[in-house]
Structure formats: structure tokens, C-alpha cells
Amino acid sequence: MLLTLIRKEIVSHILSLRFGVTFILFILLVFASIYVTSNEYRRDADEARARNRAAAAALDRMMDQEQLRDRFFDIFYNRGRHDAVPPPALSSIVQGLRPAMPAAVNARRYASRKIGRTMERNPLAGLLPIPDLVYVVGVVLSLLSILFAFDSVCGEKESGTLRLMMSNPVPRDQVLLAKWIGGYLSLIVPFLIAVAGGLGYAWWTGALALTDENITRLGMLLLVACMYISVFFTLSVAISALTHRAPTALFICLFVWVVWILVIPNLAPVVAKIVEPGHSARKIAEEKDAVRREIGLLQERLTLTTGKLSYGKDIEREREKLDRERDRRINQWDRFLASSLKRQTLLAATLGRISPSACWTYSAVALTDTGPAAYKSLDKAVEELQNEMSRAADSIRTPHSREDPKEFTLQQVPSLRIRPPGLGEALKSTINDILILSILNVVFFMTAFVCFLRYDVR
């Protein structure tokens, strides 16, 4: 009986105009999004390789200088080392924070800086973001899910088919289960076909490497996407079982969609900034400059306060002591700013999870290594590179020494090494979002079940 009802639902959906339009939109939108993001990935990968070749040539030119002192100061103090930031492996599918990440990093003995991306390719790139798979699934496919199922119960009541069906000895639980299974399969199969086509194109062009880890990440990504689509499909079925007219059900579904997709995710960072205002980065920078000026004045007055000459081991020890004090106080301000931003970010993420759209976004960027965790990995790699440059420079030439540096090779010049979060860490960070989506699916299905058992089919 259940299989017969499921077959009837699938056939009725396939023969409808709505299924044809949905299938075409799935193919066009999903494939087009992967087509665009995979091309952007290949372009960024080519630019990263070109930057690395140019940086290697620049290092060779600096190493070719006759004077060892010029070589040393150019590499470790003046020009420094440039390293391109490679795009994440799965950014060909999900953009995430990749457009906001720097294109390269320049590191020297005392400082490091990030080199931003230029707007040469498209000046509207920052104004019109690329609609990747996260955007298409989160916004467009959730709306199509609502339009696909908002009249699954009340629409059949208005047409009279539901009363005709229930006049037969058919259990209501099987009718509702068949409606959900048949409708969801009719919706999700075209989506999976479109995703398979897009992934096939990305693999064929070389933008996607099908390693074991990438396959696992993509499998989890599709699982979360199916759960997310199921949330809106099941919600539409529940609202359809709560109402008796299709226009009413459509209005309620669209209202919930607007609140969940457009209002809550955009308001969450604003509310978090009001509740947890944090501290201005400019104010912190001013405090750090004040610390540098204070320590600089103390170092200039060392000869006056100690009564010793401006050179010698005792003065050098005092200078190094003041340098350590300056670094300690600056690091305190950095940690203070980082903890403030962390509290604000955590609050915004928690408020955003009221919407399933935020759960889907957080899960997608975590599984594809294109989210905040990847940005933190880059920051940590830049910090480690700058520290390694300092240690390498000190090993070649003792600080404050007037002697020439020792001979060195390019192998002694550190390079950027980014260690992205592993698969286990990515799965761990998505557990809460998957749990929220699962709970929403269960709650909405139980609501639809209870309402349909009491539904007046007349």
C-alpha cells in the first residue's frame, strides 16, 4: 500500500509543470554556480603559481648580489620574502571567505603584512558576490522547496482528491508518509543530478581533486544540503496540514522563509555588536603606538638613568629587556582585542543558528575549509613565518652586532606553510549544526503528522 501511494505521488509530481520548471532551475543554477566557482578557482591557482615564480626569481636576484651584507638585509630586513596564498582545495565548489583572504604574504625580520587581491579582473567583484553552491542551496533551493510542497495537503483538499483518497480504507499515517517520501524524492533527485554534473565538470577541468578526504568532505556537504532542503520541504508539508487553503499556506511559508533566510542571518551580527560591542581596532592601535613611544623614550634615556655609555654589554642588556617589555605589553593588547572579537563572533554565530540558513552556511564552509577556521590557520601560518624569519636572521647575524652576517643559502630562508584544519576537526565543528537541522526535521514532521491525523478532508 505504501509503495503504491509513493509511486502515485512521484508520478503526479513528475507529470506536473512545477517539476519541469524545478528540474530546469536545478540544472541551470547548480551547474552554473559550480561552473563559475571552478573557473575562479583555476584563475586564482594560476595567479598563485605566477606569484610564487616571481617571488622565487626575486629571491634569486637578491642572492646574486655581490655583497653578503646587501643580500642579508634585502631578504630579512628590506624587501623580505613573498609567498602566495593558495586557494583552498574545495573553494572550487564553495567560496566562503576565500575572496576576503589575501593573495600573498610578505614577511621580514620585524614585520609581516598581507597583500590583498586586486580588482583588475572585475571591478564589481566586491559589490556582486559570486553565487556559489552555498548561496544557491541556502536561498534559491530553499524557496523552491517551499513552492514544491506548500499545497501538498490543502491543495489536494481544495481539488477534492484528498477526500476521494481518504474515502478508501487507507491509513492516514501512510498517506502522509507517502506524500513526504514521494515529494522529497521528486525534489532531491534533480538536485543530486545537477550537483553530480557540476562536480564532474569541476573534476574534468582540473579544479577538483577527488582524493579520499575531498570525497568524504563532499559527501558530508551533500548530506547536510539534503537535510537543509528537507527542513523547508517538511515545514511546507506541516503548514499545508495546518491550513485549509493553498494561498494561506503559501503566505505563511513565504513569511517564514523571509524571516529565516533574510532577517535573522543579517540581524545576528548587528545584534551581537550591540550586545557585545567590543573595542575599536583603531583605539587598540593607538594604545600600542603609545607603548612603543614610551619604550623608545626609556631606551633613549638609558645613558642618563644608568650613567653609562651608550654602548656596551650592560646597555645592550637593558635595551633587550625594554624590547621584551614592549613586546609583552603589545601582545597583551593584541590578546585583549582578539578575545573581544572572539566573544562577539561567538555570539553572532549563536544567534544566527536560530535560522537553518546559518547552520547550512557554517557547515558548508567548515567542511570545505573556506570559513573562519581557514582564516585562523592563515593568520597562525603568517605569525609562524614572521617568527621563523626573526630566528633565521638572528642565527645568521647576532642582533645589535656590528659584524657582517654569516654566509647563508635560500634553504635557510623560511617559507609560508599553512596547516588547514583536518577532516576530524571539520566534522566536529559541524555536529551542532547537523543536530539542529535534524531536530527541525523531526519537529516539523511530527507537527505535520499530528495535524494530518486530525485534518478535516471535507
N, C-alpha and C positions, 0 to 999 in steps of 0.2 A: 504493500500500500504506500509506504513512504517513498520508495523509488519511483512509483508511478506519479505521485504528486510532485516530486523533484523534477522528473522529466517534463511534466506539464508546465512547471514554472520556467524551466530553461527554454523550452520551445516557445512559450509565449513571449519571453524576453527577446529571443533571437529574431523572431518574426516582427518585432516592433521597430518603428523608425528610431526610437530612442537608443536602441542597442547599436544600430548602424552609425548614428552620429557619435555615440560614445566611443565606439571602436576606432573610428577615423581620428577622433581627437586624441585618443591614447597614442596611436601610432605617430601622429604628427608631433604632438607636444613632447612625449618622452624621447622619441628618436631625435627630434630637433635639439632638445636640451643636451643630450649626450654628444651629439654631433658638434655643437658649439663648444662645450667644455673640453672635449678631447682635442679639438683644434687649438684652443687656448693653451692647453697643457703642452702640446708639442711645440708651440711657439715659445712658451716660457722655458722649456727644456733646452731648446736650441739657443736661446739667449743666455742661459746659464752656462752652457758649454762654451759659447763665444766669449763670455766674460772671463771664464777660467783660463782660456787660451791667452787672452790679452793680459791677464794678471801674471801668468807664467812667463810671458815674453817680457813684461816689465821687470820681473824679478831677475831674469837673466841679464837684462841690460844693467840693472843696478849691481849685479855680481861681477860684471865685466869691467867695472871701474878700476883704475889702477891703484888708487889709494884705498887701503883697507879701512881706514877711518871713515872715508866717504861712503863706502859700502855699508858699513855697520850703522852709521847714523841715518842713511836713507831708508834702510829696511826697518830698523827698530824705533826710530825717533821721528823722521820727517814724513816720508811717504807711506810707510807701513806696508802691510800685506792686505791684498784684496781677495776675498773669496765669495763666489756666487752662492746664493741660497737656492738649492734645487727645489723644484715643486714637489709636494708630497705625491707618492705613487698613485693614490686614488683620487687626486684632485681632478683627474680627467672625468670623473663622474660627479663629484660633489666639490663645489668651490670653497665653501666655508670661509675661513679668514685668509685664504691664500691671496686675494687681491690686496689685502691690507699688510701683508708681510713684506719685508724689504727684499730688494732684488740682490743685494750684495752686502758684505760686511767689510769694513776697513779697521784693522787692529794695529796698534803701535804699543810702545813701551808703557805709556802713561794713560792712554785713552783708546776708546773704540767707538765707532759710530756705524749706524745702519744707513745704507744708501737706498732711498725709496725708488719705486717704479716710476718711470716717465709716462707721460700721456701721449707719446708720439703715435701710438697705433690708433687710438680713438679718443678724442678729447671728451667724449660723453661717457667714457667707461665708468667714471666715478658717479655720474648722475643717473645712468641707466644700468643697474647691475645685471649681470648675466643670469638668465633664468635657468639655474641648474636643476638637477633632479629633486633636490630638497624643496625648492620653490614650487616646481610643477606638482609634486605629490602633496605638499603641505597646503597649497592654495587651490589649484585647479582641480586636482583629483578628489579632494575632499568635497568640493562643490558638486562635482559630477556624481559622487556617491549619494549626496542628498537628493539630487534631481532624479536619480535612478530608483530610489526606494521610498520617496515621500508619500506615494499613493498606493503602496503595496497592499494595505488593508482597507483604508477608507475609500480608495479609488475603486476597488472591486465591489465595495458595498454600494457605491453610487451607481455602478453599472449593472448591479443585480447578480453578478456571477458568484459573489461570496454567499448570498442566501441560497442560490441554487446548489452550490457545493455542499453547504452545511445541512441541506435537506437530506443528504445521504448519511449513512452511519459512518462518518469519518471523524476520528478523534481530533479535537481542536489542537492538541499539542503537536500532532503530526502535521497538521496544516501549516501551523506557524513555523515549525522546523523546516518543512519543505520550502516555504517561502524564503526563509533566510538562506538555506543552502543553495537553492536554485538561483536566487537573485545574486548572492555573493559570488558564486562561480561564474555567472554571466558577466559580472563586473571585473573580477580579478584576473580571469584568463586572458582577456585582451591586454590588460596591463602587463602581465608577465611576458606575453608575446612581444610587446613593444620594447620592454626592457631587454629581453634577450637579443632583439635586433640591434638595439643601441650598443650593448656590450660587445656584440660581435663586430660591429663597425669599429669600436674603440680598440679591440684586440687586433683587428686586421690592419689598422693604420699604425700600430705600434704604440699607441697611447696607454694601453692597459697590458700589464704583465700578469699572466694567470699563474702566479705562484700559489703554493698551498695556503699561505697566510692571506693573500688577497682574495682567494676564492672563499675562504672562511668569512672574511670581513664582508664580502659582497653578499654571501648567503644570509648572514645576520642582518645586513641592511635591508634586503628584500623581505625578510621575516618581519622586521619592525614596520616596514612600509605597509605590508599586508594587514598587520594589526591596527595601524593607524587608519587605513581606509575602512577597516571593519568597524572602528568606533563610530564613524559618521554614518555608515550604512545601517548599523544596528540602532543608532539613535533615531534615524529616519523611520525605521520599522516601528520603534517604540512610540514615536509621536504619531505615526499613522494609526496605531492601535488605540491611541488616546483620543483621537478626534474622529469626526464622522463626515467631514467634508475635505476634499483634496486641497482647495485653496487655503483653508485654515491650517492644514498640516504643512503646506509649503511655506506659509508666512512664518510659522513658529520655527521651522527648520532653518530658514534663512536668517531669522533673528539670532538664533543660537550660533549659527556659522559666523555671522558678523562679529558677535561678541568674542567668540573663541579665537577666531583667526586674525581679526583686525584690531580689536580693542585691547584685550588682555596682554598679548605679547608686546605690544607697543607701549602700553602703560606701565608694565612691570619695571623697566629701568628708570622711568620717571619717578614712580612711587619710591623705589629703592633709594634714589638720590635725595628725595625729600626726607625719608625716614632716617637714612644713614648718609648724611651729607658729605662725610669725608673731609679731606683737606686739599687745598689748591696746590697743584704741582708747581705753579709759579711761586707761591709762598714758600714751599719747601726749598726750591732752588735759591731763593733769596737767603734763607737761613744757612744753606750750605756755603754760599758765597761769603756770608758773614764769618763763618768758621774759618774759611780759607784766609780771609783778610786778617783775622785775629792771630792765627798761627804764623802767617807771614810777618806780621809786626813783631811777634815774640822772637822769631828767628833773626830778624834784623837787629834786635836789641840784645842778642846773646852776649856780644862782646862787652856791652855796658853793664849787664847784670852779673856776669861772671868775672869780669875784669881780666879776661884772657884775650889773646889774639884771635883774629877771625879765621884762623886755620889751625889745624892740629887735631889729634885724636879725640880730645875731650869735647871740643866744639862740634866735631862731626857726630859724636855720640848724642849730644844734646839736640842737634838738628834731626837726627834719625828718630829720637824719642818724640820730638814735636810732630814729625811726619806721621808717626804711628798714632799719636793722639788725634791729629786732624783726620786721618782715615777712619778711626774708630767713631768719631762724632758724626762724620758724613754718612757712614754706614748706618748709624742709628737713625738718622733722618730718612735714609732710603728704606729701612725696615719699617719705620713708622708709616711712611706713605704706602708701602706695599701692603701692610696689614689693613690699613683703612680701605684701600681699593678692594682687597680680598673680601672684607665684610660686605661692602656694597655690592660686589659681583655675586656673592653667595645669596644675598637677599633678593636680588633681581632674578636669579635663576630659580629660587624657591617660589617666588610669586608667579613667575612665568609658567611654572609647571601646573598651574591651575588650568591652563589650556593644553590640550593634547598636541597642538601645533608645536609648542615649545618642547615637549617631550620628544616628538619626532625629530626636530632640528638638533637637539642636544645629542640624541642617539646617533644621528647620521654623521655629524661632524666628529664625534668620538670614534666611531667605527672606521671612518675613512682617514683619520689622523689629520683633519683640517680645522680643528677647533682650538679652544684656548689652551689645551694641553700641548698642542704642537707649538703654539706661540711661546709657551713657557720653556719648552725644550730648546727653542732657538735662543731665547734670552740666556738660558743657562750655558749653551754652547758658546755664545759670544763672550760671556763673562769668563768662561774657562780659557778661551783663546787669548783674551787680554792678559789673564794671569800667566799663561804659558809664555806669552811674548815677554812679559816682565822677567820671568825666571830665566828665559833663554838669554835675554840681554844682560842680566846680572852675571850669568855664568861665563859669558864671553868677555864682559868688561865689568869690573867691580864698581859699584855705584860710588860717585864722588872721586873716582880715581883719575889722576891726570895722565896715566899711562895709556898707550894705544891698546885697542882691543886685540884679543887673540884671533887667529885665523879661524874661520868657520865656513860651513857648507850650507847649501839650501836645505839639506835634511834636518839641520838644527833650527830652521825657521818653522814654527808651529803652523798648522792649518786648521780650518774650521771643521769640526766633527759634531754633527747633530745626531743625537740619540733619541729618536722618536719613541713615544710610549709603545710598549709591546701589546700584543693581542690580548693577553690576560688583563692588563690594566684597562684597555678599551672596553672589554666586556664587563669588567667590574663597574666602570663608570656609567654603563647603560642599564644596569639592573633596576635601579629605581624607576627609570622612565618606562622600561618594559613592564614593570609591575603596575604602574599607573595605567598604562594602556590596557593591560589585562583586566584590571579591576573595572575600568569603564565599560569594557565589552561585556563583562559578566553582569554588571548592574543594569545596563541598558537592555540586555537580552531578557533578564528576569523581569524587568518592568514590562517589556513587550509581552512576555508570556502571561503574566498575571492579568494584564489589561485585556489580552485577547481571550482568555478564558471567560471573562465577563462581558465580552463585546456583544452589543446588540446588532445582529446582522440584518435586521428587518429594515 
